Amino acid sequence: MNTMMLLKGWYRISAPPEVANDADFSARERVRKAHFASLLILCVLLGAVVTLPQIGSFPWATPGIILSMCFCLIAIPFNRRGNVPVAALLLIIASDISLLWIVLGETDGLNPLFLPVFDVFILAELVAVSLLPPASVFLIATLHSLFFIADVNLQTHSMMWMQMVNMQGISFYSLLVRPITLQFTVALVSYLLVRNLETALQRADRAELIAALEQRERQWQEQELEQKQELEAGIQSILNTHVRIANGDIEARTPLPQDHILWQVGMALNNLLARFQHTANAEQTLRQTAYESAQLRLSLRRWYSGQRWYAFTPTNTPIAPLVNDVMFVLSKTPPPSLNPGPATYDKQSSHEKLGHRTNIHQ
């Protein structure tokens, strides 16, 4: 757990942040390479720190190791900004410069004991094929091979080299067969592996993209089906409201929630129905007021003529207070002629008499 925490902390310092899972393949590949470059930088720095105290046998190699550490430190800000090619080139230089310093720094000349150092140059090839375009590994292998040939031919040869070559009759170029063959073999194998890996990653990315598109298409179809069902339910609810209104239920409303696609239509319909109900109630109140006014007028006429007048209780109309006051006055005040007293109110006979009197007046 502590190692993972330390590694994450190192990534925050030397690598760009992670991108979203739905980012394009190139962005995710760039971040992956930057994280790998960050890990290589850490390995080179740790290797240099571990090697410095044990370099006593090759004191001339110390400047090369220090320069290698400097190039790694310079690569960190480039890698942090996502400039992986520059960071990769600095890593290749950091890997090669310490080896060059060991080979070229020997004061006695080229020593056959350092020939195995040529094999270690493949580290730069692995960095190149991992962080740069895969074909660049052949350029690095070619440069290394040219350096091997130039070093064997141009650098001063030590006494041990002269004894080994002259006494045993070994050709210069026969000594270069192994390191050069190793360079191009590693270059070819690593190139094929990385190309196959990139192809597999691209196929996997396309497969993920196709799967994501199919998932999105299914979600869109499900949403479209839900929206269609919601629309049909809303239309049916509005239709039921119209049927109830047509059957005389003026209190019918469309119960659509606010997040419904037809909510605005339902709200406009409910406002219209509310105004219609208010108008219908006002019309009903007006008719009831007219009826009670006619009853009050008939009672006043009967009271005035000395006949039995009709006492009735008004409903909740605007003239209800007036009717109550008039009924109270009539019950307490004698008419101008003989008043036999109030009669029991008969709604049917009252309607008939009122109609008869209206016909007489007409």
Order of alpha helices (4+ residues) and beta strands (2+ residues): alpha-alpha-alpha-alpha-alpha-alpha-alpha-alpha-alpha-alpha-alpha-alpha
